[in-house]
Amino acid sequence: MRRSLSLIVLLCLVAFPARAQTMLRDGDIENALRALAAPVLAAAGLSTSRTRIVVLQDRQMNAFVLDREHIFLHSGLILRLKTAEQLQSVIAHEAAHIAGG
């Protein structure tokens, strides 16, 4: 788990251009986040194939949902977390918003 978070952080540092709040599209990051999110989403009764984790380039520590299929994470949040479990906790919090309607 710690290795997964380290990989995500490293890829975020390398992949982000110096622009304001753009969406990060990187297959390795998306796959790592999907793997971290899968048990949390399943526990919340959400579809692991329909629910997407989207990383936005933003230095703020923030995460949010806009609809029933997208969880948005700011890169600043990911970069400040110390463990994969902390990231899973954030995803679980956002998944609860979706599951709760």
HELIX and SHEET records of a PDB file:
HELIX    1   1 ARG A    2  ALA A   15  1                                  14    
HELIX    2   2 GLY A   27  ALA A   43  1                                  17    
HELIX    3   3 SER A   75  ARG A   80  1                                   6    
HELIX    4   4 ALA A   84  ALA A   99  1                                  16    
SHEET    1   A 4 MET A  23  LEU A  24  0                                        
SHEET    2   A 4 ARG A  52  LEU A  56 -1                                        
SHEET    3   A 4 HIS A  70  HIS A  74  1                                        
SHEET    4   A 4 ALA A  63  VAL A  65 -1                                        
END                                                                             
